[in-house]
Amino acid sequence: MSKDESLDLCSVKTFAEMTGVSIEEAIAWVDDGTIPSLKLAGFRMVNLARLREDLLKGKTEFSAGDY
């Protein structure tokens, strides 16, 4: 597995820690579709690959319902 592949998904808690937002805010972003996520083995995970892809395409604003 390459280094980039290991960063495709992360827990909501890890995403909150990496971005400096509260866990409650990160949960709200996942719940309202502001950031991309998926369910894996019963856990909600932030889809970093999709987020990274959209950022590289120039996405600069993230709003509820985007994902």
All heavy atoms as TSV, in Angstrom:
chain	resi	resn	atom	element	x	y	z
A	1	MET	N	N	0.846	-1.177	0.000
A	1	MET	CA	C	0.000	0.000	0.000
A	1	MET	C	C	0.892	1.241	0.000
A	1	MET	O	O	1.794	1.368	0.793
A	1	MET	CB	C	-0.898	-0.030	1.240
A	1	MET	CG	C	-1.775	1.195	1.374
A	1	MET	SD	S	-2.816	1.219	2.862
A	1	MET	CE	C	-3.770	-0.240	2.686
A	2	SER	N	N	0.607	2.150	-0.911
A	2	SER	CA	C	1.396	3.381	-0.962
A	2	SER	C	C	0.976	4.309	0.171
A	2	SER	O	O	-0.080	4.145	0.775
A	2	SER	CB	C	1.193	4.087	-2.308
A	2	SER	OG	O	-0.082	4.708	-2.362
A	3	LYS	N	N	1.792	5.296	0.431
A	3	LYS	CA	C	1.500	6.254	1.492
A	3	LYS	C	C	0.172	6.959	1.225
A	3	LYS	O	O	-0.632	7.150	2.112
A	3	LYS	CB	C	2.638	7.266	1.605
A	3	LYS	CG	C	2.457	8.229	2.759
A	3	LYS	CD	C	3.639	9.144	2.911
A	3	LYS	CE	C	3.443	10.083	4.067
A	3	LYS	NZ	N	4.541	10.973	4.268
A	4	ASP	N	N	-0.082	7.362	-0.025
A	4	ASP	CA	C	-1.323	8.057	-0.349
A	4	ASP	C	C	-2.547	7.183	-0.131
A	4	ASP	O	O	-3.578	7.662	0.314
A	4	ASP	CB	C	-1.297	8.559	-1.788
A	4	ASP	CG	C	-0.406	9.776	-1.964
A	4	ASP	OD1	O	-0.067	10.429	-0.965
A	4	ASP	OD2	O	-0.063	10.066	-3.109
A	5	GLU	N	N	-2.462	5.884	-0.444
A	5	GLU	CA	C	-3.594	4.992	-0.259
A	5	GLU	C	C	-3.981	4.865	1.200
A	5	GLU	O	O	-5.145	4.676	1.523
A	5	GLU	CB	C	-3.291	3.612	-0.843
A	5	GLU	CG	C	-3.274	3.601	-2.351
A	5	GLU	CD	C	-2.852	2.256	-2.900
A	5	GLU	OE1	O	-2.645	1.316	-2.120
A	5	GLU	OE2	O	-2.716	2.160	-4.116
A	6	SER	N	N	-3.032	4.983	2.110
A	6	SER	CA	C	-3.329	4.865	3.532
A	6	SER	C	C	-4.086	6.079	4.045
A	6	SER	O	O	-4.616	6.060	5.144
A	6	SER	CB	C	-2.051	4.665	4.336
A	6	SER	OG	O	-1.254	5.826	4.290
A	7	LEU	N	N	-4.167	7.135	3.270
A	7	LEU	CA	C	-4.843	8.358	3.689
A	7	LEU	C	C	-6.186	8.551	2.994
A	7	LEU	O	O	-6.727	9.638	2.980
A	7	LEU	CB	C	-3.950	9.570	3.419
A	7	LEU	CG	C	-2.617	9.590	4.149
A	7	LEU	CD1	C	-1.793	10.796	3.722
A	7	LEU	CD2	C	-2.815	9.594	5.649
A	8	ASP	N	N	-6.754	7.488	2.418
A	8	ASP	CA	C	-8.011	7.612	1.695
A	8	ASP	C	C	-9.211	7.835	2.610
A	8	ASP	O	O	-10.160	8.500	2.232
A	8	ASP	CB	C	-8.258	6.391	0.820
A	8	ASP	CG	C	-7.371	6.385	-0.414
A	8	ASP	OD1	O	-6.763	7.427	-0.719
A	8	ASP	OD2	O	-7.292	5.339	-1.063
A	9	LEU	N	N	-9.168	7.263	3.808
A	9	LEU	CA	C	-10.271	7.376	4.764
A	9	LEU	C	C	-9.712	7.679	6.146
A	9	LEU	O	O	-8.593	7.291	6.469
A	9	LEU	CB	C	-11.048	6.069	4.857
A	9	LEU	CG	C	-11.704	5.539	3.606
A	9	LEU	CD1	C	-12.252	4.142	3.854
A	9	LEU	CD2	C	-12.799	6.465	3.132
A	10	CYS	N	N	-10.513	8.361	6.951
A	10	CYS	CA	C	-10.139	8.536	8.357
A	10	CYS	C	C	-11.412	8.676	9.170
A	10	CYS	O	O	-12.476	9.010	8.643
A	10	CYS	CB	C	-9.208	9.726	8.565
A	10	CYS	SG	S	-9.965	11.347	8.439
A	11	SER	N	N	-11.298	8.451	10.453
A	11	SER	CA	C	-12.456	8.614	11.331
A	11	SER	C	C	-12.810	10.101	11.419
A	11	SER	O	O	-11.988	10.981	11.150
A	11	SER	CB	C	-12.141	8.075	12.724
A	11	SER	OG	O	-11.212	8.919	13.374
A	12	VAL	N	N	-14.043	10.349	11.811
A	12	VAL	CA	C	-14.478	11.740	11.986
A	12	VAL	C	C	-13.643	12.403	13.079
A	12	VAL	O	O	-13.246	13.566	12.955
A	12	VAL	CB	C	-15.989	11.793	12.295
A	12	VAL	CG1	C	-16.440	13.219	12.561
A	12	VAL	CG2	C	-16.795	11.174	11.161
A	13	LYS	N	N	-13.329	11.655	14.134
A	13	LYS	CA	C	-12.504	12.195	15.225
A	13	LYS	C	C	-11.121	12.583	14.719
A	13	LYS	O	O	-10.613	13.667	15.032
A	13	LYS	CB	C	-12.386	11.168	16.347
A	13	LYS	CG	C	-11.549	11.653	17.509
A	13	LYS	CD	C	-11.485	10.606	18.612
A	13	LYS	CE	C	-10.774	11.183	19.813
A	13	LYS	NZ	N	-9.526	10.557	20.104
A	14	THR	N	N	-10.508	11.722	13.918
A	14	THR	CA	C	-9.183	12.025	13.375
A	14	THR	C	C	-9.253	13.236	12.454
A	14	THR	O	O	-8.383	14.108	12.494
A	14	THR	CB	C	-8.618	10.807	12.620
A	14	THR	OG1	O	-8.485	9.732	13.551
A	14	THR	CG2	C	-7.277	11.105	11.985
A	15	PHE	N	N	-10.300	13.318	11.628
A	15	PHE	CA	C	-10.472	14.470	10.751
A	15	PHE	C	C	-10.569	15.757	11.572
A	15	PHE	O	O	-9.936	16.762	11.240
A	15	PHE	CB	C	-11.720	14.301	9.875
A	15	PHE	CG	C	-11.959	15.456	8.954
A	15	PHE	CD1	C	-11.277	15.555	7.749
A	15	PHE	CD2	C	-12.851	16.463	9.292
A	15	PHE	CE1	C	-11.482	16.632	6.908
A	15	PHE	CE2	C	-13.071	17.542	8.456
A	15	PHE	CZ	C	-12.386	17.630	7.258
A	16	ALA	N	N	-11.330	15.717	12.647
A	16	ALA	CA	C	-11.464	16.896	13.514
A	16	ALA	C	C	-10.111	17.302	14.083
A	16	ALA	O	O	-9.747	18.483	14.068
A	16	ALA	CB	C	-12.456	16.613	14.634
A	17	GLU	N	N	-9.352	16.324	14.548
A	17	GLU	CA	C	-8.030	16.619	15.112
A	17	GLU	C	C	-7.082	17.185	14.053
A	17	GLU	O	O	-6.330	18.123	14.320
A	17	GLU	CB	C	-7.435	15.356	15.730
A	17	GLU	CG	C	-8.160	14.906	16.978
A	17	GLU	CD	C	-7.763	13.513	17.454
A	17	GLU	OE1	O	-7.004	12.814	16.748
A	17	GLU	OE2	O	-8.229	13.128	18.545
A	18	MET	N	N	-7.122	16.622	12.855
A	18	MET	CA	C	-6.222	17.079	11.779
A	18	MET	C	C	-6.548	18.491	11.322
A	18	MET	O	O	-5.655	19.238	10.925
A	18	MET	CB	C	-6.307	16.142	10.563
A	18	MET	CG	C	-5.697	14.795	10.794
A	18	MET	SD	S	-5.623	13.699	9.341
A	18	MET	CE	C	-7.020	14.125	8.350
A	19	THR	N	N	-7.830	18.853	11.365
A	19	THR	CA	C	-8.240	20.157	10.841
A	19	THR	C	C	-8.416	21.213	11.921
A	19	THR	O	O	-8.621	22.388	11.603
A	19	THR	CB	C	-9.549	20.031	10.045
A	19	THR	OG1	O	-10.565	19.483	10.894
A	19	THR	CG2	C	-9.361	19.160	8.823
A	20	GLY	N	N	-8.352	20.802	13.176
A	20	GLY	CA	C	-8.456	21.772	14.268
A	20	GLY	C	C	-9.875	22.226	14.568
A	20	GLY	O	O	-10.066	23.283	15.170
A	21	VAL	N	N	-10.873	21.426	14.161
A	21	VAL	CA	C	-12.252	21.751	14.508
A	21	VAL	C	C	-12.708	20.805	15.607
A	21	VAL	O	O	-12.090	19.771	15.849
A	21	VAL	CB	C	-13.197	21.664	13.282
A	21	VAL	CG1	C	-12.762	22.615	12.188
A	21	VAL	CG2	C	-13.308	20.254	12.751
A	22	SER	N	N	-13.783	21.154	16.258
A	22	SER	CA	C	-14.305	20.278	17.318
A	22	SER	C	C	-14.896	19.021	16.688
A	22	SER	O	O	-15.320	19.024	15.526
A	22	SER	CB	C	-15.378	21.003	18.134
A	22	SER	OG	O	-16.538	21.207	17.340
A	23	ILE	N	N	-14.939	17.960	17.466
A	23	ILE	CA	C	-15.539	16.719	16.986
A	23	ILE	C	C	-17.011	16.950	16.660
A	23	ILE	O	O	-17.533	16.412	15.683
A	23	ILE	CB	C	-15.343	15.559	17.999
A	23	ILE	CG1	C	-15.876	14.240	17.447
A	23	ILE	CG2	C	-16.009	15.855	19.317
A	23	ILE	CD1	C	-15.088	13.631	16.353
A	24	GLU	N	N	-17.686	17.786	17.435
A	24	GLU	CA	C	-19.093	18.089	17.183
A	24	GLU	C	C	-19.285	18.770	15.830
A	24	GLU	O	O	-20.228	18.455	15.100
A	24	GLU	CB	C	-19.667	18.974	18.301
A	24	GLU	CG	C	-19.747	18.296	19.653
A	24	GLU	CD	C	-18.427	18.279	20.429
A	24	GLU	OE1	O	-17.465	18.981	20.042
A	24	GLU	OE2	O	-18.353	17.542	21.428
A	25	GLU	N	N	-18.382	19.690	15.496
A	25	GLU	CA	C	-18.476	20.369	14.205
A	25	GLU	C	C	-18.206	19.392	13.059
A	25	GLU	O	O	-18.906	19.401	12.048
A	25	GLU	CB	C	-17.513	21.549	14.133
A	25	GLU	CG	C	-17.691	22.380	12.885
A	25	GLU	CD	C	-16.962	23.705	12.936
A	25	GLU	OE1	O	-16.087	23.904	13.801
A	25	GLU	OE2	O	-17.277	24.547	12.083
A	26	ALA	N	N	-17.212	18.538	13.213
A	26	ALA	CA	C	-16.901	17.554	12.178
A	26	ALA	C	C	-18.076	16.589	11.992
A	26	ALA	O	O	-18.428	16.251	10.851
A	26	ALA	CB	C	-15.628	16.792	12.532
A	27	ILE	N	N	-18.704	16.167	13.071
A	27	ILE	CA	C	-19.877	15.294	12.975
A	27	ILE	C	C	-20.996	16.012	12.231
A	27	ILE	O	O	-21.659	15.419	11.366
A	27	ILE	CB	C	-20.341	14.839	14.378
A	27	ILE	CG1	C	-19.323	13.866	14.973
A	27	ILE	CG2	C	-21.734	14.215	14.324
A	27	ILE	CD1	C	-19.545	13.565	16.447
A	28	ALA	N	N	-21.215	17.273	12.542
A	28	ALA	CA	C	-22.255	18.044	11.857
A	28	ALA	C	C	-21.967	18.139	10.365
A	28	ALA	O	O	-22.881	18.006	9.538
A	28	ALA	CB	C	-22.374	19.442	12.472
A	29	TRP	N	N	-20.699	18.349	9.986
A	29	TRP	CA	C	-20.329	18.430	8.566
A	29	TRP	C	C	-20.608	17.119	7.847
A	29	TRP	O	O	-21.076	17.106	6.716
A	29	TRP	CB	C	-18.867	18.795	8.417
A	29	TRP	CG	C	-18.528	20.211	8.774
A	29	TRP	CD1	C	-19.385	21.236	9.016
A	29	TRP	CD2	C	-17.221	20.750	8.928
A	29	TRP	NE1	N	-18.698	22.376	9.319
A	29	TRP	CE2	C	-17.368	22.108	9.271
A	29	TRP	CE3	C	-15.952	20.216	8.823
A	29	TRP	CZ2	C	-16.276	22.943	9.483
A	29	TRP	CZ3	C	-14.860	21.043	9.044
A	29	TRP	CH2	C	-15.018	22.406	9.367
A	30	VAL	N	N	-20.317	16.010	8.516
A	30	VAL	CA	C	-20.596	14.693	7.924
A	30	VAL	C	C	-22.105	14.492	7.813
A	30	VAL	O	O	-22.612	14.083	6.765
A	30	VAL	CB	C	-19.940	13.572	8.756
A	30	VAL	CG1	C	-20.498	12.214	8.373
A	30	VAL	CG2	C	-18.428	13.596	8.585
A	31	ASP	N	N	-22.823	14.797	8.884
A	31	ASP	CA	C	-24.268	14.570	8.916
A	31	ASP	C	C	-25.012	15.386	7.869
A	31	ASP	O	O	-25.981	14.902	7.283
A	31	ASP	CB	C	-24.847	14.874	10.299
A	31	ASP	CG	C	-24.491	13.831	11.335
A	31	ASP	OD1	O	-24.014	12.733	10.951
A	31	ASP	OD2	O	-24.690	14.108	12.542
A	32	ASP	N	N	-24.563	16.625	7.624
A	32	ASP	CA	C	-25.296	17.451	6.653
A	32	ASP	C	C	-24.678	17.430	5.253
A	32	ASP	O	O	-25.109	18.146	4.359
A	32	ASP	CB	C	-25.477	18.885	7.158
A	32	ASP	CG	C	-24.204	19.714	7.209
A	32	ASP	OD1	O	-23.169	19.305	6.652
A	32	ASP	OD2	O	-24.253	20.812	7.805
A	33	GLY	N	N	-23.650	16.591	5.057
A	33	GLY	CA	C	-23.078	16.434	3.723
A	33	GLY	C	C	-22.136	17.534	3.293
A	33	GLY	O	O	-21.883	17.716	2.105
A	34	THR	N	N	-21.568	18.266	4.243
A	34	THR	CA	C	-20.609	19.311	3.899
A	34	THR	C	C	-19.281	18.718	3.452
A	34	THR	O	O	-18.615	19.273	2.577
A	34	THR	CB	C	-20.391	20.256	5.106
A	34	THR	OG1	O	-21.647	20.861	5.440
A	34	THR	CG2	C	-19.375	21.337	4.793
A	35	ILE	N	N	-18.903	17.595	4.040
A	35	ILE	CA	C	-17.685	16.892	3.637
A	35	ILE	C	C	-18.058	15.462	3.228
A	35	ILE	O	O	-19.042	14.905	3.715
A	35	ILE	CB	C	-16.612	16.879	4.758
A	35	ILE	CG1	C	-17.149	16.238	6.044
A	35	ILE	CG2	C	-16.075	18.291	5.000
A	35	ILE	CD1	C	-16.111	16.080	7.134
A	36	PRO	N	N	-17.284	14.866	2.322
A	36	PRO	CA	C	-17.621	13.524	1.847
A	36	PRO	C	C	-17.319	12.457	2.894
A	36	PRO	O	O	-16.313	12.525	3.595
A	36	PRO	CB	C	-16.715	13.353	0.621
A	36	PRO	CG	C	-15.552	14.250	0.880
A	36	PRO	CD	C	-16.095	15.418	1.655
A	37	SER	N	N	-18.228	11.508	2.997
A	37	SER	CA	C	-18.030	10.419	3.948
A	37	SER	C	C	-18.668	9.154	3.396
A	37	SER	O	O	-19.403	9.191	2.410
A	37	SER	CB	C	-18.647	10.775	5.300
A	37	SER	OG	O	-20.053	10.855	5.202
A	38	LEU	N	N	-18.362	8.053	4.060
A	38	LEU	CA	C	-18.995	6.781	3.735
A	38	LEU	C	C	-19.000	5.919	4.969
A	38	LEU	O	O	-18.271	6.164	5.921
A	38	LEU	CB	C	-18.294	6.093	2.561
A	38	LEU	CG	C	-16.791	5.813	2.660
A	38	LEU	CD1	C	-16.523	4.512	3.375
A	38	LEU	CD2	C	-16.223	5.730	1.267
A	39	LYS	N	N	-19.857	4.935	4.954
A	39	LYS	CA	C	-19.951	4.024	6.085
A	39	LYS	C	C	-19.143	2.781	5.764
A	39	LYS	O	O	-19.268	2.201	4.696
A	39	LYS	CB	C	-21.405	3.660	6.340
A	39	LYS	CG	C	-21.715	3.436	7.780
A	39	LYS	CD	C	-23.191	3.391	8.012
A	39	LYS	CE	C	-23.442	3.858	9.433
A	39	LYS	NZ	N	-24.834	3.842	9.773
A	40	LEU	N	N	-18.276	2.395	6.687
A	40	LEU	CA	C	-17.420	1.238	6.516
A	40	LEU	C	C	-17.491	0.400	7.786
A	40	LEU	O	O	-17.127	0.897	8.859
A	40	LEU	CB	C	-15.983	1.681	6.234
A	40	LEU	CG	C	-14.954	0.592	6.019
A	40	LEU	CD1	C	-15.243	-0.164	4.728
A	40	LEU	CD2	C	-13.556	1.189	5.945
A	41	ALA	N	N	-17.971	-0.803	7.674
A	41	ALA	CA	C	-18.096	-1.718	8.814
A	41	ALA	C	C	-18.843	-1.066	9.979
A	41	ALA	O	O	-18.477	-1.225	11.138
A	41	ALA	CB	C	-16.723	-2.207	9.257
A	42	GLY	N	N	-19.874	-0.296	9.656
A	42	GLY	CA	C	-20.691	0.332	10.684
A	42	GLY	C	C	-20.159	1.637	11.227
A	42	GLY	O	O	-20.774	2.239	12.093
A	43	PHE	N	N	-19.010	2.091	10.734
A	43	PHE	CA	C	-18.419	3.343	11.194
A	43	PHE	C	C	-18.486	4.386	10.082
A	43	PHE	O	O	-18.221	4.079	8.921
A	43	PHE	CB	C	-16.952	3.152	11.600
A	43	PHE	CG	C	-16.784	2.268	12.798
A	43	PHE	CD1	C	-16.487	0.927	12.644
A	43	PHE	CD2	C	-16.935	2.786	14.072
A	43	PHE	CE1	C	-16.340	0.099	13.746
A	43	PHE	CE2	C	-16.786	1.970	15.180
A	43	PHE	CZ	C	-16.493	0.615	15.017
A	44	ARG	N	N	-18.808	5.602	10.425
A	44	ARG	CA	C	-18.806	6.700	9.457
A	44	ARG	C	C	-17.370	7.189	9.325
A	44	ARG	O	O	-16.721	7.510	10.306
A	44	ARG	CB	C	-19.722	7.819	9.936
A	44	ARG	CG	C	-19.840	8.999	9.030
A	44	ARG	CD	C	-20.372	8.705	7.662
A	44	ARG	NE	N	-21.695	8.141	7.626
A	44	ARG	CZ	C	-22.304	7.765	6.508
A	44	ARG	NH1	N	-21.709	7.888	5.340
A	44	ARG	NH2	N	-23.494	7.247	6.542
A	45	MET	N	N	-16.876	7.218	8.094
A	45	MET	CA	C	-15.502	7.630	7.807
A	45	MET	C	C	-15.504	8.818	6.855
A	45	MET	O	O	-16.340	8.888	5.955
A	45	MET	CB	C	-14.728	6.479	7.154
A	45	MET	CG	C	-14.744	5.177	7.945
A	45	MET	SD	S	-13.840	5.270	9.488
A	45	MET	CE	C	-12.173	5.212	8.898
A	46	VAL	N	N	-14.572	9.731	7.030
A	46	VAL	CA	C	-14.411	10.852	6.102
A	46	VAL	C	C	-13.635	10.336	4.897
A	46	VAL	O	O	-12.602	9.684	5.034
A	46	VAL	CB	C	-13.673	12.033	6.772
A	46	VAL	CG1	C	-13.425	13.154	5.774
A	46	VAL	CG2	C	-14.472	12.551	7.959
A	47	ASN	N	N	-14.141	10.633	3.713
A	47	ASN	CA	C	-13.529	10.192	2.473
A	47	ASN	C	C	-12.482	11.229	2.045
A	47	ASN	O	O	-12.775	12.170	1.312
A	47	ASN	CB	C	-14.604	10.012	1.396
A	47	ASN	CG	C	-14.076	9.414	0.129
A	47	ASN	OD1	O	-12.882	9.467	-0.146
A	47	ASN	ND2	N	-14.964	8.866	-0.669
A	48	LEU	N	N	-11.268	11.055	2.526
A	48	LEU	CA	C	-10.196	12.006	2.229
A	48	LEU	C	C	-9.806	11.993	0.763
A	48	LEU	O	O	-9.416	13.037	0.209
A	48	LEU	CB	C	-8.972	11.708	3.098
A	48	LEU	CG	C	-9.155	11.896	4.599
A	48	LEU	CD1	C	-7.877	11.491	5.326
A	48	LEU	CD2	C	-9.544	13.314	4.939
A	49	ALA	N	N	-9.915	10.845	0.107
A	49	ALA	CA	C	-9.572	10.769	-1.322
A	49	ALA	C	C	-10.482	11.686	-2.126
A	49	ALA	O	O	-10.020	12.448	-2.978
A	49	ALA	CB	C	-9.677	9.338	-1.820
A	50	ARG	N	N	-11.781	11.636	-1.850
A	50	ARG	CA	C	-12.747	12.497	-2.559
A	50	ARG	C	C	-12.506	13.961	-2.217
A	50	ARG	O	O	-12.534	14.826	-3.088
A	50	ARG	CB	C	-14.160	12.066	-2.177
A	50	ARG	CG	C	-15.250	12.939	-2.718
A	50	ARG	CD	C	-15.704	12.484	-4.097
A	50	ARG	NE	N	-16.665	13.385	-4.678
A	50	ARG	CZ	C	-17.978	13.271	-4.575
A	50	ARG	NH1	N	-18.496	12.258	-3.914
A	50	ARG	NH2	N	-18.769	14.142	-5.133
A	51	LEU	N	N	-12.263	14.253	-0.960
A	51	LEU	CA	C	-12.003	15.618	-0.527
A	51	LEU	C	C	-10.749	16.157	-1.214
A	51	LEU	O	O	-10.743	17.272	-1.757
A	51	LEU	CB	C	-11.841	15.664	0.994
A	51	LEU	CG	C	-11.678	17.018	1.643
A	51	LEU	CD1	C	-12.888	17.897	1.394
A	51	LEU	CD2	C	-11.460	16.852	3.140
A	52	ARG	N	N	-9.681	15.361	-1.235
A	52	ARG	CA	C	-8.426	15.753	-1.882
A	52	ARG	C	C	-8.631	15.982	-3.374
A	52	ARG	O	O	-8.160	16.971	-3.929
A	52	ARG	CB	C	-7.373	14.675	-1.620
A	52	ARG	CG	C	-5.990	14.991	-2.141
A	52	ARG	CD	C	-4.929	13.977	-1.684
A	52	ARG	NE	N	-5.326	12.583	-1.768
A	52	ARG	CZ	C	-5.555	11.778	-0.728
A	52	ARG	NH1	N	-5.417	12.227	0.499
A	52	ARG	NH2	N	-5.903	10.521	-0.896
A	53	GLU	N	N	-9.386	15.092	-4.017
A	53	GLU	CA	C	-9.666	15.222	-5.453
A	53	GLU	C	C	-10.401	16.529	-5.753
A	53	GLU	O	O	-10.048	17.255	-6.684
A	53	GLU	CB	C	-10.507	14.034	-5.902
A	53	GLU	CG	C	-10.876	14.027	-7.357
A	53	GLU	CD	C	-11.737	12.826	-7.697
A	53	GLU	OE1	O	-11.369	11.697	-7.319
A	53	GLU	OE2	O	-12.787	13.025	-8.329
A	54	ASP	N	N	-11.412	16.842	-4.949
A	54	ASP	CA	C	-12.166	18.075	-5.160
A	54	ASP	C	C	-11.307	19.312	-4.905
A	54	ASP	O	O	-11.404	20.305	-5.631
A	54	ASP	CB	C	-13.411	18.099	-4.284
A	54	ASP	CG	C	-14.470	17.124	-4.769
A	54	ASP	OD1	O	-14.354	16.630	-5.915
A	54	ASP	OD2	O	-15.411	16.852	-4.010
A	55	LEU	N	N	-10.460	19.275	-3.894
A	55	LEU	CA	C	-9.559	20.400	-3.642
A	55	LEU	C	C	-8.588	20.602	-4.796
A	55	LEU	O	O	-8.330	21.738	-5.209
A	55	LEU	CB	C	-8.797	20.184	-2.328
A	55	LEU	CG	C	-9.616	20.337	-1.057
A	55	LEU	CD1	C	-8.840	19.798	0.138
A	55	LEU	CD2	C	-10.032	21.779	-0.839
A	56	LEU	N	N	-8.054	19.513	-5.332
A	56	LEU	CA	C	-7.130	19.610	-6.469
A	56	LEU	C	C	-7.814	20.142	-7.723
A	56	LEU	O	O	-7.174	20.767	-8.565
A	56	LEU	CB	C	-6.486	18.255	-6.757
A	56	LEU	CG	C	-5.475	17.785	-5.712
A	56	LEU	CD1	C	-5.050	16.342	-5.984
A	56	LEU	CD2	C	-4.259	18.701	-5.675
A	57	LYS	N	N	-9.117	19.923	-7.839
A	57	LYS	CA	C	-9.895	20.445	-8.964
A	57	LYS	C	C	-10.260	21.909	-8.765
A	57	LYS	O	O	-10.862	22.514	-9.635
A	57	LYS	CB	C	-11.162	19.635	-9.160
A	57	LYS	CG	C	-10.923	18.257	-9.725
A	57	LYS	CD	C	-12.248	17.520	-9.883
A	57	LYS	CE	C	-12.055	16.132	-10.438
A	57	LYS	NZ	N	-13.330	15.393	-10.482
A	58	GLY	N	N	-9.922	22.467	-7.592
A	58	GLY	CA	C	-10.166	23.886	-7.348
A	58	GLY	C	C	-11.335	24.208	-6.442
A	58	GLY	O	O	-11.669	25.375	-6.258
A	59	LYS	N	N	-11.975	23.211	-5.855
A	59	LYS	CA	C	-13.094	23.489	-4.947
A	59	LYS	C	C	-12.575	24.252	-3.732
A	59	LYS	O	O	-11.620	23.832	-3.095
A	59	LYS	CB	C	-13.757	22.178	-4.522
A	59	LYS	CG	C	-15.001	22.359	-3.677
A	59	LYS	CD	C	-15.715	21.029	-3.522
A	59	LYS	CE	C	-16.932	21.122	-2.633
A	59	LYS	NZ	N	-18.021	21.907	-3.166
A	60	THR	N	N	-13.206	25.372	-3.439
A	60	THR	CA	C	-12.758	26.199	-2.318
A	60	THR	C	C	-13.837	26.405	-1.266
A	60	THR	O	O	-13.555	26.869	-0.176
A	60	THR	CB	C	-12.279	27.583	-2.788
A	60	THR	OG1	O	-13.363	28.232	-3.468
A	60	THR	CG2	C	-11.075	27.464	-3.711
A	61	GLU	N	N	-15.097	26.096	-1.606
A	61	GLU	CA	C	-16.176	26.254	-0.660
A	61	GLU	C	C	-16.908	24.938	-0.477
A	61	GLU	O	O	-17.144	24.215	-1.437
A	61	GLU	CB	C	-17.166	27.319	-1.150
A	61	GLU	CG	C	-16.567	28.704	-1.196
A	61	GLU	CD	C	-17.585	29.760	-1.595
A	61	GLU	OE1	O	-18.786	29.518	-1.430
A	61	GLU	OE2	O	-17.158	30.810	-2.065
A	62	PHE	N	N	-17.250	24.641	0.754
A	62	PHE	CA	C	-17.947	23.419	1.090
A	62	PHE	C	C	-19.208	23.805	1.858
A	62	PHE	O	O	-19.135	24.501	2.860
A	62	PHE	CB	C	-17.066	22.499	1.925
A	62	PHE	CG	C	-15.888	21.990	1.153
A	62	PHE	CD1	C	-14.735	22.759	1.013
A	62	PHE	CD2	C	-15.935	20.757	0.530
A	62	PHE	CE1	C	-13.656	22.301	0.270
A	62	PHE	CE2	C	-14.856	20.280	-0.207
A	62	PHE	CZ	C	-13.722	21.053	-0.338
A	63	SER	N	N	-20.341	23.364	1.354
A	63	SER	CA	C	-21.635	23.723	1.951
A	63	SER	C	C	-22.441	22.474	2.237
A	63	SER	O	O	-22.229	21.424	1.613
A	63	SER	CB	C	-22.420	24.610	0.988
A	63	SER	OG	O	-21.701	25.775	0.676
A	64	ALA	N	N	-23.380	22.600	3.139
A	64	ALA	CA	C	-24.273	21.495	3.451
A	64	ALA	C	C	-24.926	20.990	2.163
A	64	ALA	O	O	-25.340	21.785	1.316
A	64	ALA	CB	C	-25.336	21.950	4.447
A	65	GLY	N	N	-24.949	19.681	2.023
A	65	GLY	CA	C	-25.558	19.077	0.850
A	65	GLY	C	C	-24.629	18.852	-0.324
A	65	GLY	O	O	-25.036	18.279	-1.333
A	66	ASP	N	N	-23.391	19.289	-0.227
A	66	ASP	CA	C	-22.444	19.066	-1.324
A	66	ASP	C	C	-22.181	17.576	-1.548
A	66	ASP	O	O	-21.888	17.163	-2.668
A	66	ASP	CB	C	-21.101	19.759	-1.053
A	66	ASP	CG	C	-21.132	21.248	-1.307
A	66	ASP	OD1	O	-22.162	21.764	-1.797
A	66	ASP	OD2	O	-20.111	21.908	-1.031
A	67	TYR	N	N	-22.274	16.766	-0.510
A	67	TYR	CA	C	-21.965	15.333	-0.621
A	67	TYR	C	C	-23.104	14.503	-0.086
A	67	TYR	O	O	-23.589	14.606	0.916
A	67	TYR	CB	C	-20.675	14.999	0.118
A	67	TYR	CG	C	-19.482	15.727	-0.444
A	67	TYR	CD1	C	-19.046	16.913	0.111
A	67	TYR	CD2	C	-18.813	15.226	-1.543
A	67	TYR	CE1	C	-17.965	17.591	-0.413
A	67	TYR	CE2	C	-17.716	15.895	-2.082
A	67	TYR	CZ	C	-17.299	17.082	-1.507
A	67	TYR	OH	O	-16.223	17.735	-2.035
